[in-house]
């Protein structure tokens, strides 16, 4: 494992990055197949509500994107020495609040855009129902990816791995999988 504290040159070797990332990427690729399985199992729910099909790709992408944003910010602040993993730390909570603010905006806009597109090309859903599904599933997903981002950054730091190399692949892949699972779960409950 590379020593991040001394900035040793082996931190950036191709070999060290491959040794760190290959097993991780293989495991995450296997997990990624789980989101396809969930979509297949709930195919009837989605086909009965075609507007939800508009939401699926955005929900999958946004969970990973929000997690990647937070992971990148935390990793940068860790490298700069401005981040502590103290739950009372202002830096950590400012970043978490920024991601949740972005999530509220994005998932409300997603619900509104899906409602408009649903009226144009699919069987429309009631706006309140669609907004409930997008906002509840989006904020639930955000809570999970925030916890995962902080945890992945902390674990990388503790294992003396470069969080720039490890956190974003973990968070984006798990965010993709959980995006489908959480959206599907909320849709089943609401509908």
MIVEX-885495 format. One line per field, with one value per residue: residue in one letter; z, y, x of N, C-alpha, C in turn; residue number from 1. Coordinates in steps of 0.05 Angstrom, whole numbers. Example, Ala and Ser with C-alpha at 12.3 -4.5 7.8 and 13.67 -1.06 7.14 Angstrom:
rest <- A, S $
nz <- 156, 142 $
ny <- -114, -45 $
nx <- 264, 257 $
caz <- 156, 143 $
cay <- -90, -21 $
cax <- 246, 273 $
cz <- 156, 157 $
cy <- -66, 1 $
cx <- 264, 258 $
nr <- 1, 2 $
This chain:
rest <- X, X, X, X, X, X, X, X, X, X, X, X, X, X, X, X, X, X, X, X, X, X, X, X, X, X, X, X, X, X, X, X, X, X, X, X, X, X, X, X, X, X, X, X, X, X, X, X, X, X, X, X, X, X, X, X, X, X, X, X, X, X, X, X, X, X, X, X, X, X, X, X, X, X, X, X, X, X, X, X, X, X, X, X, X, X, X, X, X, X, X, X, X, X, X, X, X, X, X, X, X, X, X, X, X, X, X, X, X, X, X, X, X, X, X, X, X, X, X, X, X, X, X, X, X, X, X, X, X, X, X, X, X, X, X, X, X, X, X, X, X, X, X, X, X, X, X, X, X, X, X, X, X, X, X, X, X, X, X, X, X, X, X, X, X, X, X, X, X, X, X, X, X, X, X, X, X, X, X, X, X, X, X, X, X, X, X, X, X, X, X $
nz <- 0, -14, 15, 37, 71, 65, 13, -24, -84, -103, -98, -144, -184, -240, -230, -174, -174, -207, -177, -132, -153, -189, -164, -137, -178, -206, -168, -162, -213, -216, -177, -202, -239, -210, -210, -260, -254, -215, -244, -284, -253, -235, -280, -298, -264, -281, -336, -332, -314, -351, -348, -306, -329, -354, -312, -291, -316, -303, -248, -235, -254, -224, -169, -166, -187, -149, -105, -125, -130, -76, -56, -85, -67, -12, -14, -37, 3, 44, 24, 25, 78, 107, 124, 175, 206, 245, 273, 290, 259, 219, 164, 141, 149, 120, 68, 63, 69, 23, -17, -6, -14, -69, -86, -71, -106, -157, -157, -151, -198, -234, -225, -243, -297, -317, -312, -350, -398, -395, -405, -458, -487, -462, -421, -376, -307, -244, -220, -166, -146, -177, -163, -109, -112, -140, -107, -55, -64, -87, -46, -7, -32, -36, 18, 29, -7, 11, 62, 46, 15, 53, 87, 51, 38, 88, 101, 60, 73, 124, 109, 82, 28, -34, -35, -80, -119, -102, -79, -114, -156, -123, -98, -142, -170, -131, -120, -169, -169, -121, -135, -172, -140, -95, -121, -145, -100, -72, -111, -114, -63, -62, -107 $
ny <- -24, 45, 100, 153, 195, 212, 225, 191, 167, 118, 120, 137, 101, 59, 5, 4, 29, -6, -54, -39, -24, -65, -113, -89, -64, -110, -136, -95, -93, -142, -133, -93, -118, -130, -87, -90, -138, -124, -86, -119, -154, -120, -104, -104, -65, -19, -18, -11, 40, 82, 133, 129, 102, 142, 166, 129, 124, 174, 175, 133, 153, 201, 188, 164, 207, 249, 225, 220, 274, 290, 254, 269, 322, 313, 281, 316, 356, 325, 313, 364, 373, 397, 370, 335, 275, 283, 283, 330, 366, 424, 428, 378, 375, 419, 405, 360, 385, 417, 378, 355, 399, 407, 358, 362, 402, 379, 331, 349, 379, 337, 306, 343, 351, 298, 292, 329, 308, 258, 271, 285, 240, 192, 151, 194, 208, 226, 290, 300, 248, 230, 269, 256, 205, 215, 253, 230, 181, 201, 233, 195, 161, 198, 205, 154, 151, 194, 176, 132, 156, 186, 145, 112, 146, 154, 100, 89, 126, 107, 57, 73, 83, 117, 161, 186, 148, 105, 119, 143, 103, 63, 90, 109, 62, 32, 70, 70, 19, 22, 64, 44, 4, 33, 71, 36, 10, 53, 68, 23, 24, 74, 71 $
nx <- 17, 9, 42, 9, 19, 72, 75, 98, 132, 113, 59, 35, 46, 33, 28, 16, -34, -64, -61, -89, -139, -159, -182, -223, -254, -270, -303, -342, -364, -389, -429, -457, -489, -533, -569, -592, -619, -658, -688, -708, -740, -779, -805, -859, -883, -857, -872, -926, -928, -905, -880, -845, -803, -776, -752, -716, -661, -639, -642, -609, -560, -554, -549, -498, -469, -477, -453, -401, -386, -385, -347, -301, -294, -285, -239, -202, -201, -181, -129, -109, -107, -148, -192, -224, -244, -282, -345, -366, -342, -339, -326, -338, -394, -412, -400, -434, -484, -484, -487, -537, -570, -563, -584, -639, -656, -644, -676, -728, -733, -725, -772, -811, -795, -799, -854, -873, -850, -873, -926, -922, -902, -916, -960, -987, -969, -997, -978, -965, -957, -914, -875, -870, -848, -799, -773, -772, -746, -699, -676, -670, -634, -592, -579, -557, -514, -483, -468, -440, -399, -371, -355, -325, -283, -260, -245, -209, -170, -154, -134, -91, -94, -101, -152, -171, -166, -198, -249, -288, -300, -323, -367, -397, -411, -439, -478, -506, -529, -560, -592, -629, -653, -674, -708, -744, -765, -790, -827, -859, -882, -909, -943 $
caz <- 0, -17, 39, 30, 88, 56, -15, -37, -112, -111, -97, -171, -204, -253, -215, -148, -180, -217, -155, -114, -166, -204, -149, -130, -202, -212, -149, -168, -238, -209, -164, -221, -252, -192, -217, -283, -243, -202, -266, -297, -234, -232, -307, -300, -251, -299, -361, -325, -309, -369, -340, -289, -346, -359, -288, -284, -323, -289, -220, -234, -257, -204, -144, -169, -191, -123, -89, -136, -123, -48, -53, -96, -48, 13, -21, -41, 29, 59, 15, 33, 107, 119, 131, 197, 207, 269, 266, 297, 241, 202, 136, 133, 147, 99, 43, 63, 64, -5, -34, -2, -28, -98, -90, -71, -131, -179, -157, -156, -227, -247, -224, -261, -325, -324, -315, -376, -419, -394, -419, -487, -500, -448, -404, -354, -279, -229, -213, -138, -143, -190, -147, -85, -119, -147, -85, -33, -72, -92, -21, 6, -46, -28, 45, 28, -21, 29, 83, 32, 7, 77, 96, 32, 41, 114, 99, 42, 89, 145, 96, 69, -1, -44, -39, -108, -135, -92, -70, -135, -167, -104, -94, -167, -176, -111, -124, -192, -160, -102, -148, -182, -118, -79, -138, -148, -74, -67, -131, -106, -39, -69, -126 $
cay <- 0, 69, 117, 179, 216, 222, 232, 174, 165, 94, 126, 143, 81, 43, -20, 7, 35, -31, -73, -29, -22, -87, -130, -72, -62, -136, -139, -76, -101, -163, -121, -76, -135, -131, -67, -101, -158, -110, -75, -141, -164, -100, -95, -98, -40, 3, -17, 0, 69, 89, 157, 121, 94, 167, 173, 109, 130, 198, 167, 116, 170, 222, 177, 162, 234, 263, 212, 227, 302, 291, 239, 286, 344, 302, 272, 340, 368, 307, 317, 391, 374, 413, 352, 316, 258, 289, 288, 357, 383, 441, 423, 355, 380, 439, 389, 344, 403, 425, 356, 352, 422, 400, 336, 372, 417, 360, 311, 363, 384, 311, 299, 361, 345, 272, 296, 342, 289, 237, 281, 287, 215, 167, 154, 212, 202, 250, 304, 295, 221, 229, 284, 241, 183, 225, 267, 211, 162, 216, 241, 170, 153, 217, 198, 130, 157, 211, 159, 115, 173, 192, 119, 103, 164, 147, 74, 93, 141, 89, 36, 86, 82, 143, 162, 194, 124, 85, 126, 148, 79, 50, 105, 110, 36, 25, 89, 61, -4, 31, 82, 27, -9, 53, 81, 14, 6, 76, 67, 1, 33, 97, 63 $
cax <- 0, 24, 42, -1, 29, 98, 74, 118, 127, 98, 30, 25, 54, 12, 26, 1, -62, -77, -63, -110, -165, -169, -201, -246, -270, -283, -326, -363, -376, -408, -451, -472, -509, -556, -589, -607, -637, -680, -704, -723, -760, -801, -812, -888, -889, -848, -887, -953, -924, -882, -866, -823, -781, -761, -737, -695, -633, -630, -639, -584, -536, -552, -539, -469, -457, -476, -432, -375, -381, -377, -322, -280, -290, -273, -212, -186, -197, -163, -102, -101, -105, -169, -214, -221, -268, -296, -373, -372, -327, -354, -320, -353, -423, -416, -401, -458, -506, -483, -496, -566, -583, -563, -602, -667, -661, -644, -697, -753, -733, -729, -800, -825, -787, -811, -882, -877, -843, -894, -950, -917, -896, -924, -984, -978, -975, -1005, -953, -958, -946, -888, -856, -865, -830, -772, -760, -767, -725, -675, -664, -661, -609, -571, -570, -541, -488, -468, -456, -420, -377, -355, -343, -304, -260, -247, -232, -186, -150, -144, -118, -68, -99, -107, -181, -176, -167, -217, -276, -307, -310, -341, -391, -413, -423, -460, -499, -521, -545, -580, -611, -651, -667, -689, -729, -763, -778, -808, -848, -878, -897, -926, -963 $
cz <- 0, 9, 30, 46, 79, 27, -32, -67, -120, -109, -125, -192, -216, -238, -189, -153, -189, -194, -136, -128, -179, -188, -142, -154, -210, -194, -155, -194, -233, -195, -183, -236, -235, -200, -241, -274, -231, -223, -279, -279, -232, -259, -310, -287, -269, -325, -355, -320, -325, -362, -322, -305, -353, -336, -283, -291, -308, -259, -216, -235, -234, -177, -145, -172, -165, -105, -98, -129, -94, -43, -63, -77, -23, 8, -23, -14, 47, 51, 23, 64, 121, 128, 155, 197, 234, 262, 274, 278, 221, 172, 126, 129, 126, 72, 41, 57, 35, -23, -30, -15, -58, -103, -90, -97, -155, -180, -160, -186, -243, -248, -243, -290, -334, -328, -342, -398, -419, -407, -449, -500, -486, -434, -379, -327, -266, -218, -184, -133, -154, -173, -121, -90, -124, -123, -62, -40, -76, -66, -5, -6, -38, 0, 45, 15, -4, 50, 70, 24, 31, 87, 78, 34, 67, 113, 82, 58, 110, 133, 81, 38, -10, -50, -67, -126, -127, -88, -93, -149, -149, -102, -119, -173, -156, -113, -148, -183, -141, -114, -159, -160, -102, -96, -140, -122, -68, -86, -123, -82, -46, -88, -114 $
cy <- 25, 86, 145, 201, 227, 230, 216, 170, 140, 98, 128, 123, 66, 18, -17, 13, 10, -51, -65, -32, -47, -104, -114, -69, -88, -141, -120, -82, -123, -152, -105, -92, -136, -110, -76, -122, -145, -98, -97, -152, -145, -89, -88, -71, -17, 5, -6, 30, 79, 114, 150, 112, 118, 173, 154, 117, 154, 191, 151, 134, 190, 212, 176, 189, 250, 252, 219, 256, 303, 277, 256, 309, 335, 294, 296, 353, 351, 311, 345, 393, 390, 396, 335, 299, 260, 297, 316, 377, 399, 435, 399, 361, 401, 424, 372, 361, 412, 403, 352, 375, 417, 378, 345, 385, 397, 342, 324, 369, 359, 303, 317, 355, 318, 275, 309, 322, 266, 246, 282, 260, 190, 172, 170, 201, 228, 263, 299, 268, 219, 245, 269, 219, 194, 238, 247, 192, 177, 224, 217, 160, 172, 211, 174, 137, 176, 194, 142, 131, 179, 167, 110, 121, 158, 120, 75, 106, 122, 66, 46, 83, 111, 145, 172, 169, 105, 94, 129, 122, 64, 64, 106, 84, 28, 45, 81, 38, 6, 50, 66, 15, 10, 64, 60, 10, 28, 75, 45, 10, 54, 88, 41 $
cx <- 18, 21, 33, 11, 56, 98, 94, 111, 111, 68, 19, 34, 30, 7, 10, -28, -77, -81, -85, -137, -176, -189, -227, -265, -284, -307, -349, -378, -397, -433, -469, -494, -535, -577, -605, -627, -662, -699, -721, -745, -784, -810, -841, -895, -880, -864, -916, -951, -901, -867, -843, -799, -764, -743, -713, -667, -622, -624, -613, -560, -533, -541, -508, -456, -455, -455, -404, -367, -371, -351, -298, -273, -276, -244, -193, -180, -179, -134, -92, -97, -126, -193, -206, -246, -282, -325, -381, -358, -344, -350, -336, -382, -430, -418, -426, -483, -507, -494, -526, -581, -584, -583, -631, -674, -663, -668, -725, -755, -736, -758, -817, -820, -799, -841, -889, -872, -864, -919, -946, -914, -906, -951, -976, -986, -984, -979, -946, -946, -918, -867, -850, -844, -801, -758, -753, -745, -699, -661, -655, -635, -586, -561, -551, -514, -471, -453, -434, -395, -358, -341, -321, -279, -245, -232, -207, -163, -137, -127, -94, -70, -105, -137, -189, -180, -190, -245, -296, -317, -330, -368, -409, -426, -445, -483, -517, -540, -567, -600, -635, -667, -685, -713, -751, -779, -798, -832, -869, -894, -917, -949, -980 $
nr <- 1, 2, 3, 4, 5, 6, 7, 8, 9, 10, 11, 12, 13, 14, 15, 16, 17, 18, 19, 20, 21, 22, 23, 24, 25, 26, 27, 28, 29, 30, 31, 32, 33, 34, 35, 36, 37, 38, 39, 40, 41, 42, 43, 44, 45, 46, 47, 48, 49, 50, 51, 52, 53, 54, 55, 56, 57, 58, 59, 60, 61, 62, 63, 64, 65, 66, 67, 68, 69, 70, 71, 72, 73, 74, 75, 76, 77, 78, 79, 80, 81, 82, 83, 84, 85, 86, 87, 88, 89, 90, 91, 92, 93, 94, 95, 96, 97, 98, 99, 100, 101, 102, 103, 104, 105, 106, 107, 108, 109, 110, 111, 112, 113, 114, 115, 116, 117, 118, 119, 120, 121, 122, 123, 124, 125, 126, 127, 128, 129, 130, 131, 132, 133, 134, 135, 136, 137, 138, 139, 140, 141, 142, 143, 144, 145, 146, 147, 148, 149, 150, 151, 152, 153, 154, 155, 156, 157, 158, 159, 160, 161, 162, 163, 164, 165, 166, 167, 168, 169, 170, 171, 172, 173, 174, 175, 176, 177, 178, 179, 180, 181, 182, 183, 184, 185, 186, 187, 188, 189, 190, 191 $
